[in-house]
Amino acid sequence: MSQGRELNKAELLAVLDWYRAAGVDLAVGEDPVDRFAQPAPAPSAAQLLRQAAAAPAQPPPPAAAAITGDPAEARRLAASASTLDELKKVLEAYDGCSLKFRATQLVFADGNPEAEIMLIGEAPGAEEDRQGKPFVGRSGQLLDRMLGAIGLDRTKVYIVNTVPWRPPGNRTPTPEEMELCLPFLNRQVELVAPKLVMTLGGPAMQTVFKTTAGIIKMRGRWQDVAIGTHQVGALPTLHPAYLLRNPAAKQQAWSDLLSLKVKMDELGLG
């Protein structure tokens, strides 16, 4: 692109689409601004008069209280849910994780809650954030084809993420965000009680297997893990988004899927 040339309409739209995919949803100036630290604008004289005439309202909680969570509270709230519907309502009302305030909506789960196979990914992307379901973008379409290759579909699996809100710009969730969301994932697994789990990608594998090892080293290796109070055999594999960027790795993912199929046959699942 030559310098100084004005962008045409198609190019401008492409730039805007790139910004949206990166999580940019607010036009800003050259100097950074902490929106959570900004004071509320001073009311006008007319507003002050109306406020004086009206009954006093309860002030909203401070911004810091809304985005700073307590892991103990998260564990207590998660444990209070006795069904998946109750857990979803608890998450919808939960304000302890700051990711919620930057996401469009909660991305709770998809698939069959009575399935015996659970898939665990990392976090929602842009399309998942818009639709409120995990794995519905390009990586989700690839995941559907992968499942179909071994006779599965979304009526036979239950799909969740370690974090139920989209991180800005699709970044990796921070350790603090993971700690606040982990009790809800654990409770989700306890309520579904799957017989097999497959993790998708490095962050999900590290969360479920409680390891700092890389996904390339760990993929394809079955282990018995404890997720909350639920003991289950789990298999880590590569994330579909990684496969889209690295098509040569699909052979490794196919090997993992075949391993899952063998385990399903051994247990009479599918």
N, C-alpha and C positions, 0 to 999 in steps of 0.2 A: 504494500500500500504506500503510495507516494505521500510524503509529508505535506501538510497544508491543504490536501484535497478534502472537500466536504464529503461526508458519508452519505450514500444514497439511502432510501427508505429500507431496503432489505438489509443493508449493513447495520443501520441503526437498530432495527428489530433484533438482529442477531446479537448485538452488544447487550441490549436489554435482557434478552433471554439468558445470556451468559451471566449477567449480574444476578438475575433471579435464581438461577441454579446454584450460584455461589452463596445465596442467603442474603443478598442485599435487598432490603425492602424499604429503605429510607434514604432520601437525598440529604446529604450533609455538606457543610462547608469545608474549608481547608483545615481548620483546627478541630481536633477530636473533642467530642462532648459526651460526658457520662450521663445518659438520660435518666438513670436511676438516682443520680445524685442531684439532679436539677430541682430547685425549689418550685413549688406551684406558683403560677403567675399571680400577681397581686390583683385582687378583685377591684372592679370599677366602683365608683360611688353608687351607681344604681344597684349593683349587686349587693353592696353593703347594706343599703336600705332594705332590699328584699330579704336579706338574711336576718336583719334585725326584727323584721315583722313576722318571720316564720319561726316555727319551733326549732330549737337547736338539734342538729343531726349528729349522730355518732361519727367522729372522724375516722377516716380509713386507717388501717394499720400502716406503720412506716414501711417504706420500700424494702429496707434491709430485712425486716422481719418476714416479708413475703417471699424472699428468695434465699434465705438461709435456713436450711433444714436441719433436723436432728435425726440421725440414724436410728436412735432408740424409738423415736416417735414413728418413724417409717415401719420399724419392725412391729410395733404395737398395732398400728393401723392395718398392716397386712395380715397379721394373725387374727384380727377381728372378723375377717371375711370368711364365711363358711361356704360360699358358692362363687363361681366365676362372675356372675352378675353383680354380686355384692362387692367383689374385688374391683370390678370396673368402676362402680360408683364411688368407691373409696379413692381410686386414682383420679377420677374426674374432679373430686373435691379437694384433692391434696395439693397444697401450695408450697411444699417444702423444697421442691427442686426448681431451680431457676430456668431450666430448659422449657418448662411449661409456658412461661411468659413470652417466649420467643417463637413458639410453635403455633401452627394453625389449630391443631386439635390433637387429642390423644389417639395414639395408634396402639390399640390394645392387643388384638389377635385376629387371626383368620383361620379358616378351616373347620374341622370337626372337633368340638371340645371333648368328645368321647373317643377320639382316635387313640390308638396305642403307640403311635409314633409321633414324636414332637421334634420340630425343627426350631433352632434358636439362632437368630441373627444378631447383628450388632445394634443398629439404630435405624429409624425411618429416614428415607431420603425425601426429596422434594415431592415426588408424585405420591408417596405414601402419606406425607403430611397433608396433601390436598384431599386424598380419598379416605384417610382414616383407617387404612388396612396395610399390613406389612407385605412387602415384596409384590408390588403391583406395577412398578416401572419396568425398564428394560431388563434389569437383573431378575425381577420377578417372573417375567415372561420366559427367560432362560431357565429359571428354577422349575417352572411348570413343565418345560420340555424334559428336563433332567428327571423329574419325578415320573413323567409318563414313560420314560425309557425302561423303568423297572416296575411298571404297572401301578403306579400311585398317582393320585391327584389330590386336590384340596379337600375332598370328602373323606380322605383316608389318613390325613395328617393334620396336626395342629401347629400353627406357625406363630411364633412370638419373637420379640426382640429383647435384648438385655435392658434397653432403655426405651420407654414408650413414647418419647417426644423427640422430634427432629433437632439435633444440634445445629446451630447456625452454620451455614456453608458446608454442611455434611461433615464437619470435623469429627474426630474421635472424641467420645465423651471423656470428661476428666475423671480422675479417680474419685473425687468427691461426688460427682453426679452418679457414678456407678454405685457407690456405697449407698446413696439415698434410694436408688431404684432397685437394688438387688433384693431387698426383702419382698418386694412385690413380684419379681420374677420367681423367687423361691416359692412363694405361696401359689403362684400360677401353676408351677410344676407339681406341687403337692396336691392341688385340687384335680388336675388332669390325671396324674399318676401314670405317665406313659411307661411302656415296657422297653422302649428304645428311644434314644435321643441322638440327633445329629446336629452338631454345631456348624455354623456357616461363617468362616472367616476367623482371623486371628483374635480380635477382641472378645468375641463370643466364646471361643475356645479357652482363652485365658481366664475368663470369668467362671465358666462351668468347671474347668479342670483345675482351677486355682494354681496356675502356673504362669511364669513369665517367659516360657519357651516360645519360639516362633511357630507359626502355623505350618511352614514347610517341613519342619522337623517332626511335628506332632501328627500331621494329617494321616488318616488311614489306620491309626492305631486305636483299637478298642480299649476302653478302660471302664471299670466300675467307679462311679462317682456318686457323691451325696449332694443333691440339690435341695437345700432346706433339709427336711427330714426324709426325703424320698431317695432311695437307692436305685440306681438304674445304670444299664450299660450305655455308654456314650461313644460316639465316633466323630472326630473332627474332620472337616473337609474344607476346601477352598470356597470363598464367597463367590457367588455368581458374578458380581461386579468385577472381581479380580479376573475371572475367566473371560469376561468381555474385553478387558484390557490386555490379557495374555492368553490368546486362544490355544497356544501350545500346551498350556496347563490343563486343558480339558481332558487329556488322557489320564492324568492323575485323579481328577474328579470322577471320571468314569470308573476307575478302579475302586474308589471309595463307595460309589453307588452300588457296584456289584457286591462289595463286602456287606453293605447294608441289606441287600437282597438275600444274600446267603443267611444272614442272621435272622431276617424275617421268616425265611423258610424253616429254619431250625426251631423257631418259637411258634410257628403256625400262624403268622400274622399276614396282613395284606389282603 
